[in-house]
Amino acid sequence: MVAREFDPINAKTQTSDARADGLTNFNVSLLGNSNRGHSFEGKETDLSKLPPGVIGPELTDAERRALVEYLKTL
């Protein structure tokens, strides 16, 4: 595991090889952890059967609008 500290001057994280308690081991091979974004596709409701990057079934237009409205409140 790599320790990370934010460098506000250069707006980046500085890493070291030192172990740090409380940091999460971020495994990009797990569902939803890649940098490809998250997708809602198809009709599959069993989350364990979804391909990488797909985190849920396809949203209806009404569900998409509701999600956007919710995000506006954050």
Chimera marker file (.cmm) of the C-alpha trace (Angstrom):
<marker_set name="trace">
<marker id="1" x="0.000" y="0.000" z="0.000" r="1" g="1" b="0" radius="0.5"/>
<marker id="2" x="1.193" y="3.518" z="-0.754" r="1" g="1" b="0" radius="0.5"/>
<marker id="3" x="0.784" y="6.522" z="1.550" r="1" g="1" b="0" radius="0.5"/>
<marker id="4" x="-0.602" y="9.602" z="-0.149" r="1" g="1" b="0" radius="0.5"/>
<marker id="5" x="-0.451" y="13.230" z="0.909" r="1" g="1" b="0" radius="0.5"/>
<marker id="6" x="-2.063" y="16.070" z="-1.040" r="1" g="1" b="0" radius="0.5"/>
<marker id="7" x="0.312" y="18.801" z="-2.201" r="1" g="1" b="0" radius="0.5"/>
<marker id="8" x="-1.827" y="21.986" z="-2.470" r="1" g="1" b="0" radius="0.5"/>
<marker id="9" x="0.967" y="23.974" z="-4.148" r="1" g="1" b="0" radius="0.5"/>
<marker id="10" x="1.272" y="21.613" z="-7.119" r="1" g="1" b="0" radius="0.5"/>
<marker id="11" x="-2.337" y="20.318" z="-6.873" r="1" g="1" b="0" radius="0.5"/>
<marker id="12" x="-1.349" y="16.664" z="-6.818" r="1" g="1" b="0" radius="0.5"/>
<marker id="13" x="-0.778" y="13.829" z="-4.420" r="1" g="1" b="0" radius="0.5"/>
<marker id="14" x="2.676" y="12.900" z="-3.274" r="1" g="1" b="0" radius="0.5"/>
<marker id="15" x="3.256" y="9.228" z="-2.707" r="1" g="1" b="0" radius="0.5"/>
<marker id="16" x="5.705" y="7.326" z="-0.586" r="1" g="1" b="0" radius="0.5"/>
<marker id="17" x="6.329" y="3.648" z="0.017" r="1" g="1" b="0" radius="0.5"/>
<marker id="18" x="5.460" y="3.981" z="3.690" r="1" g="1" b="0" radius="0.5"/>
<marker id="19" x="2.402" y="2.099" z="4.865" r="1" g="1" b="0" radius="0.5"/>
<marker id="20" x="-0.321" y="4.284" z="6.304" r="1" g="1" b="0" radius="0.5"/>
<marker id="21" x="-3.108" y="3.082" z="8.547" r="1" g="1" b="0" radius="0.5"/>
<marker id="22" x="-6.590" y="3.856" z="7.350" r="1" g="1" b="0" radius="0.5"/>
<marker id="23" x="-5.868" y="3.947" z="3.612" r="1" g="1" b="0" radius="0.5"/>
<marker id="24" x="-7.965" y="1.780" z="1.331" r="1" g="1" b="0" radius="0.5"/>
<marker id="25" x="-6.371" y="-0.682" z="-1.051" r="1" g="1" b="0" radius="0.5"/>
<marker id="26" x="-8.051" y="0.548" z="-4.241" r="1" g="1" b="0" radius="0.5"/>
<marker id="27" x="-8.401" y="-2.455" z="-6.552" r="1" g="1" b="0" radius="0.5"/>
<marker id="28" x="-9.267" y="-1.236" z="-10.066" r="1" g="1" b="0" radius="0.5"/>
<marker id="29" x="-10.234" y="-4.733" z="-11.204" r="1" g="1" b="0" radius="0.5"/>
<marker id="30" x="-13.314" y="-4.689" z="-8.949" r="1" g="1" b="0" radius="0.5"/>
<marker id="31" x="-16.755" y="-3.698" z="-10.205" r="1" g="1" b="0" radius="0.5"/>
<marker id="32" x="-17.106" y="0.097" z="-10.263" r="1" g="1" b="0" radius="0.5"/>
<marker id="33" x="-13.451" y="0.859" z="-9.457" r="1" g="1" b="0" radius="0.5"/>
<marker id="34" x="-12.069" y="1.374" z="-12.963" r="1" g="1" b="0" radius="0.5"/>
<marker id="35" x="-11.398" y="4.775" z="-14.521" r="1" g="1" b="0" radius="0.5"/>
<marker id="36" x="-13.758" y="3.987" z="-17.406" r="1" g="1" b="0" radius="0.5"/>
<marker id="37" x="-16.722" y="5.502" z="-15.591" r="1" g="1" b="0" radius="0.5"/>
<marker id="38" x="-19.903" y="3.808" z="-14.481" r="1" g="1" b="0" radius="0.5"/>
<marker id="39" x="-22.620" y="2.599" z="-16.774" r="1" g="1" b="0" radius="0.5"/>
<marker id="40" x="-26.196" y="1.424" z="-16.447" r="1" g="1" b="0" radius="0.5"/>
<marker id="41" x="-26.956" y="-0.974" z="-19.316" r="1" g="1" b="0" radius="0.5"/>
<marker id="42" x="-29.317" y="-3.767" z="-20.258" r="1" g="1" b="0" radius="0.5"/>
<marker id="43" x="-31.957" y="-5.411" z="-18.118" r="1" g="1" b="0" radius="0.5"/>
<marker id="44" x="-29.783" y="-7.568" z="-15.808" r="1" g="1" b="0" radius="0.5"/>
<marker id="45" x="-30.735" y="-7.037" z="-12.160" r="1" g="1" b="0" radius="0.5"/>
<marker id="46" x="-28.237" y="-9.507" z="-10.648" r="1" g="1" b="0" radius="0.5"/>
<marker id="47" x="-25.279" y="-7.211" z="-9.942" r="1" g="1" b="0" radius="0.5"/>
<marker id="48" x="-22.845" y="-10.147" z="-9.786" r="1" g="1" b="0" radius="0.5"/>
<marker id="49" x="-23.527" y="-10.910" z="-13.480" r="1" g="1" b="0" radius="0.5"/>
<marker id="50" x="-22.815" y="-7.431" z="-14.816" r="1" g="1" b="0" radius="0.5"/>
<marker id="51" x="-19.704" y="-6.792" z="-16.962" r="1" g="1" b="0" radius="0.5"/>
<marker id="52" x="-16.905" y="-4.524" z="-15.663" r="1" g="1" b="0" radius="0.5"/>
<marker id="53" x="-17.925" y="-0.865" z="-15.461" r="1" g="1" b="0" radius="0.5"/>
<marker id="54" x="-21.647" y="-1.626" z="-15.503" r="1" g="1" b="0" radius="0.5"/>
<marker id="55" x="-23.106" y="-0.982" z="-12.070" r="1" g="1" b="0" radius="0.5"/>
<marker id="56" x="-26.805" y="-1.484" z="-12.711" r="1" g="1" b="0" radius="0.5"/>
<marker id="57" x="-29.584" y="-2.058" z="-15.216" r="1" g="1" b="0" radius="0.5"/>
<marker id="58" x="-30.466" y="0.578" z="-17.818" r="1" g="1" b="0" radius="0.5"/>
<marker id="59" x="-32.322" y="3.573" z="-16.404" r="1" g="1" b="0" radius="0.5"/>
<marker id="60" x="-35.616" y="4.771" z="-17.835" r="1" g="1" b="0" radius="0.5"/>
<marker id="61" x="-35.897" y="8.395" z="-18.974" r="1" g="1" b="0" radius="0.5"/>
<marker id="62" x="-37.884" y="9.196" z="-15.821" r="1" g="1" b="0" radius="0.5"/>
<marker id="63" x="-35.204" y="7.561" z="-13.615" r="1" g="1" b="0" radius="0.5"/>
<marker id="64" x="-32.457" y="9.531" z="-15.381" r="1" g="1" b="0" radius="0.5"/>
<marker id="65" x="-34.333" y="12.817" z="-14.866" r="1" g="1" b="0" radius="0.5"/>
<marker id="66" x="-34.934" y="11.964" z="-11.200" r="1" g="1" b="0" radius="0.5"/>
<marker id="67" x="-31.233" y="11.192" z="-10.745" r="1" g="1" b="0" radius="0.5"/>
<marker id="68" x="-30.196" y="14.507" z="-12.322" r="1" g="1" b="0" radius="0.5"/>
<marker id="69" x="-32.653" y="16.380" z="-10.092" r="1" g="1" b="0" radius="0.5"/>
<marker id="70" x="-31.267" y="14.597" z="-7.035" r="1" g="1" b="0" radius="0.5"/>
<marker id="71" x="-27.670" y="15.447" z="-8.012" r="1" g="1" b="0" radius="0.5"/>
<marker id="72" x="-28.649" y="19.110" z="-8.263" r="1" g="1" b="0" radius="0.5"/>
<marker id="73" x="-29.477" y="19.057" z="-4.547" r="1" g="1" b="0" radius="0.5"/>
<marker id="74" x="-25.993" y="17.965" z="-3.473" r="1" g="1" b="0" radius="0.5"/>
<link id1="1" id2="2" r="1" g="1" b="0" radius="0.2"/>
<link id1="2" id2="3" r="1" g="1" b="0" radius="0.2"/>
<link id1="3" id2="4" r="1" g="1" b="0" radius="0.2"/>
<link id1="4" id2="5" r="1" g="1" b="0" radius="0.2"/>
<link id1="5" id2="6" r="1" g="1" b="0" radius="0.2"/>
<link id1="6" id2="7" r="1" g="1" b="0" radius="0.2"/>
<link id1="7" id2="8" r="1" g="1" b="0" radius="0.2"/>
<link id1="8" id2="9" r="1" g="1" b="0" radius="0.2"/>
<link id1="9" id2="10" r="1" g="1" b="0" radius="0.2"/>
<link id1="10" id2="11" r="1" g="1" b="0" radius="0.2"/>
<link id1="11" id2="12" r="1" g="1" b="0" radius="0.2"/>
<link id1="12" id2="13" r="1" g="1" b="0" radius="0.2"/>
<link id1="13" id2="14" r="1" g="1" b="0" radius="0.2"/>
<link id1="14" id2="15" r="1" g="1" b="0" radius="0.2"/>
<link id1="15" id2="16" r="1" g="1" b="0" radius="0.2"/>
<link id1="16" id2="17" r="1" g="1" b="0" radius="0.2"/>
<link id1="17" id2="18" r="1" g="1" b="0" radius="0.2"/>
<link id1="18" id2="19" r="1" g="1" b="0" radius="0.2"/>
<link id1="19" id2="20" r="1" g="1" b="0" radius="0.2"/>
<link id1="20" id2="21" r="1" g="1" b="0" radius="0.2"/>
<link id1="21" id2="22" r="1" g="1" b="0" radius="0.2"/>
<link id1="22" id2="23" r="1" g="1" b="0" radius="0.2"/>
<link id1="23" id2="24" r="1" g="1" b="0" radius="0.2"/>
<link id1="24" id2="25" r="1" g="1" b="0" radius="0.2"/>
<link id1="25" id2="26" r="1" g="1" b="0" radius="0.2"/>
<link id1="26" id2="27" r="1" g="1" b="0" radius="0.2"/>
<link id1="27" id2="28" r="1" g="1" b="0" radius="0.2"/>
<link id1="28" id2="29" r="1" g="1" b="0" radius="0.2"/>
<link id1="29" id2="30" r="1" g="1" b="0" radius="0.2"/>
<link id1="30" id2="31" r="1" g="1" b="0" radius="0.2"/>
<link id1="31" id2="32" r="1" g="1" b="0" radius="0.2"/>
<link id1="32" id2="33" r="1" g="1" b="0" radius="0.2"/>
<link id1="33" id2="34" r="1" g="1" b="0" radius="0.2"/>
<link id1="34" id2="35" r="1" g="1" b="0" radius="0.2"/>
<link id1="35" id2="36" r="1" g="1" b="0" radius="0.2"/>
<link id1="36" id2="37" r="1" g="1" b="0" radius="0.2"/>
<link id1="37" id2="38" r="1" g="1" b="0" radius="0.2"/>
<link id1="38" id2="39" r="1" g="1" b="0" radius="0.2"/>
<link id1="39" id2="40" r="1" g="1" b="0" radius="0.2"/>
<link id1="40" id2="41" r="1" g="1" b="0" radius="0.2"/>
<link id1="41" id2="42" r="1" g="1" b="0" radius="0.2"/>
<link id1="42" id2="43" r="1" g="1" b="0" radius="0.2"/>
<link id1="43" id2="44" r="1" g="1" b="0" radius="0.2"/>
<link id1="44" id2="45" r="1" g="1" b="0" radius="0.2"/>
<link id1="45" id2="46" r="1" g="1" b="0" radius="0.2"/>
<link id1="46" id2="47" r="1" g="1" b="0" radius="0.2"/>
<link id1="47" id2="48" r="1" g="1" b="0" radius="0.2"/>
<link id1="48" id2="49" r="1" g="1" b="0" radius="0.2"/>
<link id1="49" id2="50" r="1" g="1" b="0" radius="0.2"/>
<link id1="50" id2="51" r="1" g="1" b="0" radius="0.2"/>
<link id1="51" id2="52" r="1" g="1" b="0" radius="0.2"/>
<link id1="52" id2="53" r="1" g="1" b="0" radius="0.2"/>
<link id1="53" id2="54" r="1" g="1" b="0" radius="0.2"/>
<link id1="54" id2="55" r="1" g="1" b="0" radius="0.2"/>
<link id1="55" id2="56" r="1" g="1" b="0" radius="0.2"/>
<link id1="56" id2="57" r="1" g="1" b="0" radius="0.2"/>
<link id1="57" id2="58" r="1" g="1" b="0" radius="0.2"/>
<link id1="58" id2="59" r="1" g="1" b="0" radius="0.2"/>
<link id1="59" id2="60" r="1" g="1" b="0" radius="0.2"/>
<link id1="60" id2="61" r="1" g="1" b="0" radius="0.2"/>
<link id1="61" id2="62" r="1" g="1" b="0" radius="0.2"/>
<link id1="62" id2="63" r="1" g="1" b="0" radius="0.2"/>
<link id1="63" id2="64" r="1" g="1" b="0" radius="0.2"/>
<link id1="64" id2="65" r="1" g="1" b="0" radius="0.2"/>
<link id1="65" id2="66" r="1" g="1" b="0" radius="0.2"/>
<link id1="66" id2="67" r="1" g="1" b="0" radius="0.2"/>
<link id1="67" id2="68" r="1" g="1" b="0" radius="0.2"/>
<link id1="68" id2="69" r="1" g="1" b="0" radius="0.2"/>
<link id1="69" id2="70" r="1" g="1" b="0" radius="0.2"/>
<link id1="70" id2="71" r="1" g="1" b="0" radius="0.2"/>
<link id1="71" id2="72" r="1" g="1" b="0" radius="0.2"/>
<link id1="72" id2="73" r="1" g="1" b="0" radius="0.2"/>
<link id1="73" id2="74" r="1" g="1" b="0" radius="0.2"/>
</marker_set>
